[in-house]
């Protein structure tokens, strides 16, 4: 694959994975609107791995606590903050795994990969994000996460299987609807992304296992490294801006892009 396309794919995935503007929607649109060759699943796995390393590094303190808690949770003990965090993340991941498998087994995942679907999802869920971000009270922080809220956010996250929705965007929307502050909502969304990306990466990895040749492996390594750098920069910038800026700029982008895609799809 041309180096330019690898750079483009990595930048798109890295920047859009954690911003509430849908990475999957942008990746689907790229070959569809530009005529470029579809990147294939090897590159999809690679850029997902890159963004996974970025969020793990950025939230390393929380990831380390959750990892230690996972060991205690495996022993049936929920007696530490880490074990409780690990349990919440596990509960929040179940709905998207079940819904993802259902879509894949029924073939609906391919049926949803259209410009019209992405356009509607960009527009509608962008407006929903704006509504809850501007109307919801701020009464909770990320440290006040509960098992009930983990289950609710897991259901919100499952909606992100619709291309154009944005996994981070819809979970942030759900967290703001529950009253979490903007920074806390984004933090929960990012932490929830770790097991979700692991699960989706495992499924994609199993599908491409043994099929990648040396050239594909080289391209994948380049894409993963570039996606890591782009994701880390985008994540750090968004988390810093959220202390003084709302999600409205992302909503404006979503609405403009959504309307443009609908015009393209129908006219």
C-alpha positions in Angstrom: 0.0 0.0 0.0 1.3 3.5 -0.8 3.0 5.2 2.1 0.7 8.3 1.7 -2.4 6.2 2.1 -0.9 4.5 5.2 -0.3 8.0 6.7 -3.8 9.1 5.8 -5.4 6.1 7.3 -3.3 6.3 10.5 -4.1 10.0 11.0 -7.8 9.5 10.4 -8.0 6.5 12.8 -5.7 8.1 15.4 -7.4 11.5 15.5 -11.0 10.3 15.2 -10.9 7.3 17.5 -11.2 9.3 20.7 -12.7 12.5 19.4 -16.6 12.3 19.3 -16.7 12.3 15.5 -16.6 8.6 14.5 -13.4 6.8 13.4 -15.3 3.9 11.7 -17.4 6.4 9.7 -14.4 8.2 8.4 -12.5 5.0 7.6 -15.5 3.7 5.6 -15.9 7.0 3.8 -12.2 7.3 2.7 -12.2 4.6 0.0 -15.9 5.2 -0.9 -15.5 8.9 -1.6 -11.9 9.1 -2.8 -11.6 6.0 -4.9 -8.6 4.8 -2.9 -8.1 1.1 -2.4 -9.9 -0.3 0.6 -7.3 -0.7 3.3 -8.3 -4.2 4.3 -8.5 -5.8 7.7 -4.8 -6.1 8.4 -4.5 -2.3 8.4 -7.7 -2.0 10.4 -6.2 -4.3 13.1 -3.0 -2.3 13.0 -4.5 1.1 13.5 -6.7 -0.2 16.3 -3.6 -1.6 18.1 -2.0 1.8 17.7 -4.9 3.7 19.3 -5.1 1.1 22.0 -1.5 1.7 23.1 -2.2 5.4 23.0 -5.1 5.3 25.4 -3.3 2.8 27.7 -0.3 5.1 27.9 -2.4 8.3 28.5 -4.4 6.7 31.3 -1.7 4.4 32.5 -2.3 5.1 36.2 -5.9 4.0 35.9 -5.1 1.1 33.6 -2.5 -0.2 36.1 -5.1 0.0 38.9 -7.7 -1.8 36.8 -5.2 -4.5 35.7 -4.3 -5.2 39.3 -8.0 -5.2 40.2 -8.7 -7.7 37.4 -6.5 -10.3 39.2 -8.5 -9.8 42.4 -11.7 -9.9 40.5 -10.7 -13.2 38.9 -10.4 -14.5 42.5 -13.9 -13.4 43.2 -12.8 -10.4 45.3 -14.2 -6.9 44.8 -12.4 -5.3 47.8 -10.3 -2.7 46.1 -10.9 0.3 43.9 -9.1 -1.5 41.1 -11.3 -4.5 41.3 -14.4 -2.4 41.3 -13.1 -0.4 38.3 -12.3 -3.7 36.5 -15.8 -5.0 37.2 -17.4 -1.7 35.9 -15.4 -1.9 32.7 -16.4 -5.6 32.2 -20.0 -4.8 32.7 -19.8 -1.8 30.3 -18.2 -4.0 27.6 -20.8 -6.9 27.6 -23.6 -5.1 25.6 -21.3 -4.0 22.7 -19.7 -7.5 22.4 -23.2 -9.2 22.3 -24.6 -6.6 19.8 -21.4 -6.8 17.7 -21.6 -10.5 17.4 -25.3 -10.4 16.5 -24.6 -7.9 13.7 -21.7 -9.9 12.4 -23.6 -13.2 12.4 -26.7 -11.7 10.7 -24.6 -9.8 8.2 -26.2 -6.5 9.2 -22.7 -5.0 9.9 -22.0 -4.8 6.2 -25.5 -3.5 5.4 -24.9 -0.5 7.7 -21.7 0.5 5.9 -23.3 3.2 3.6 -22.9 6.9 3.2 -26.5 7.5 4.0 -26.3 5.6 7.3 -23.1 7.4 8.3 -24.7 10.8 7.4 -27.8 10.2 9.5 -25.7 8.9 12.4 -23.4 11.9 12.2 -26.3 14.3 12.2 -28.7 12.7 14.7 -26.2 11.6 17.3 -24.3 14.9 17.0 -27.5 16.8 18.0 -28.1 14.3 20.8 -24.6 15.0 22.1 -25.2 18.7 22.0 -28.6 18.4 23.8 -27.2 16.4 26.8 -24.0 18.3 26.9 -25.7 21.7 27.2 -28.8 20.7 29.1 -27.6 18.1 31.7 -26.6 19.1 35.2 -23.0 18.4 36.3 -23.3 16.5 39.6 -20.8 13.6 39.2 -17.2 12.9 38.5 -15.5 9.8 37.0 -14.6 8.7 40.5 -18.3 8.3 41.3 -18.9 5.6 38.7 -21.4 2.9 39.8 -22.3 -0.6 38.5 -25.7 0.6 37.4 -24.1 3.5 35.4 -21.6 1.1 33.9 -24.4 -1.1 32.6 -26.3 2.0 31.2 -23.2 3.3 29.5 -22.6 -0.1 28.1 -25.9 0.1 26.4 -25.1 3.5 25.0 -21.8 2.2 23.8 -23.5 -0.6 21.8 -25.2 2.1 19.7 -21.8 3.0 18.3 -21.9 -0.2 16.2 -23.9 2.0 13.8 -21.2 3.6 11.5 -21.0 7.3 12.0 -22.2 7.3 15.6 -18.8 7.5 17.3 -18.0 5.2 20.2 -16.5 7.9 22.3 -19.2 10.4 21.3 -22.1 8.2 22.3 -20.6 7.1 25.6 -19.8 10.7 26.4 -23.4 11.5 25.6 -24.6 8.8 27.9 -22.3 10.0 30.7 -23.4 13.6 30.3 -27.0 12.4 30.4 -26.2 10.8 33.8 -24.7 14.0 35.1 -21.0 13.4 34.8 -18.8 16.5 34.2 -17.3 16.8 30.7 -13.8 15.7 31.8 -15.2 12.7 33.7 -17.5 11.7 30.9 -14.6 11.7 28.5 -12.4 9.8 30.9 -15.0 7.1 31.3 -15.5 6.9 27.6 -11.7 6.5 27.0 -11.3 3.8 29.7 -14.3 1.9 28.3 -12.6 2.0 24.9 -9.8 -0.3 26.1 -11.7 -3.6 26.6 -13.8 -2.7 23.6 -10.9 -2.1 21.3 -9.3 -5.3 22.7 -12.4 -7.3 21.9 -12.9 -5.9 18.3 -9.1 -6.2 17.7 -9.2 -9.9 18.8 -12.1 -10.6 16.4 -10.4 -8.9 13.5 -7.1 -10.4 14.3 -8.6 -13.9 14.3 -10.0 -13.3 10.9 -6.7 -12.2 9.4 -4.4 -14.6 11.3 -2.1 -16.4 9.0 -3.2 -14.3 5.9 -0.8 -11.4 6.3 2.5 -11.5 4.3 5.7 -9.7 5.0 4.6 -6.6 3.1 1.3 -6.4 4.9 3.0 -6.9 8.3 5.4 -4.0 7.4 2.5 -1.7 6.3 0.6 -2.7 9.5 3.6 -1.8 11.7 3.9 1.6 10.1 0.2 2.3 10.3 0.1 1.2 14.0 3.0 3.5 14.9 1.5 6.5 13.1 -2.0 5.9 14.6 -0.4 5.7 18.1 1.2 9.1 17.7 -1.9 10.7 16.2 -4.2 9.2 18.8 -2.0 10.2 21.7 -1.8 13.8 20.4 -5.6 14.0 19.8 -6.4 12.5 23.1 -4.1 14.8 25.1 -5.5 17.9 23.2 -9.1 17.0 23.8 -8.7 16.2 27.5 -6.9 19.5 28.0 -9.5 21.5 26.0 -12.4 20.0 27.9 -11.5 22.0 31.0 -12.5 25.1 29.2 -14.4 24.1 26.0 -17.6 22.2 25.5 -18.3 19.5 22.9 -20.1 22.0 20.7 -17.2 22.4 18.1 -17.3 18.6 17.5 -21.1 18.8 17.2 -20.8 21.6 14.5 -18.4 19.4 12.6 -20.7 16.4 12.8 -23.8 18.4 11.7 -21.9 19.9 8.7 -20.4 16.6 7.6 -23.7 14.7 8.2 -25.7 17.1 6.0 -23.0 17.0 3.3 -23.1 13.2 3.3 -26.9 13.1 3.1 -26.8 15.5 0.1 -24.2 13.3 -1.5 -26.2 10.1 -0.7 -29.6 11.3 -1.9 -28.9 13.8 -4.6 
